[in-house]
Amino acid sequence: MAKVGVILAGSGVYDGAEIHEAVCTLLHLDRRGAQVQCLAPNIPQLHVVNHLTGQVAPDESRNVLVEAARIARGAIVDLSTVDGGDFDAVILPGGFGVAKNLCTFAVDGPACSVDPEVERFLRQAQRANKVIGLLCIAPVLAAKVFGAHQPQLTIGNDPDTAQAIETMGGQHLSCPVREIVIDAPNRIVTSPAYMLGQSISEVYDGIGKLVEAVLELAGG
């Protein structure tokens, strides 16, 4: 049984983890019999977005770990307390929280920095030859952290984000929403999810292929 860490960037597409992507990931993993541990950094969100209006709520503040616990039904641990090498694989759903909370890509583009605990965990996983799956906008993390290895990644076909990935050292490959890109040498699997998806069924299918490939590479 593969042990998989799922890193969540909060709760909600505009300021946290994309909830559909997170739930589809957890469902596919459960159906494959994986042992899953949800993880999140114990840090404040960049900001809070009212998901009804799409506007920033200037007087509100929320914590990434506390918000992510909503998706995990409370079964979540602080990312700083675990080692990336202790998992067979890690998967990161997307959502703007990845680019706002797990790194500063939403503000700084290719010059972004990655949260120290997120970077530590990913580097530990990579050094231990573990498998890393990334959905939606999350491949920008791999481009930033592993750019020296020129990972092959996809966020779909958005030209600006693709160029940013190339600038950070990644190799971007265009990919339909229901498909995946497998970089076997770097043990990284990516899929566009809601970077392209127009429906939850499209996203579900792509995530299913990603989960299957991640588990196969992990030997689970």
Protein Blocks (a to p, Z undefined) as FASTA:
>chain_A
ZZdddddebeajklmccfklmmmmmmmmmmnopacdddddddddfbdcdfknopacfkbc
cdfklmmmmmnnopacdfklpcfklpfbdcddedjklmmmmpcklmnmmmpccdfklmmm
mmmmmmnopacddehjlmmmmmmmmmmnopacdehjafklmmmmmmnopacddddfkbcc
ddfknopacdfklmlocbfklmmmmmmmmmmmmmmmnoZZ
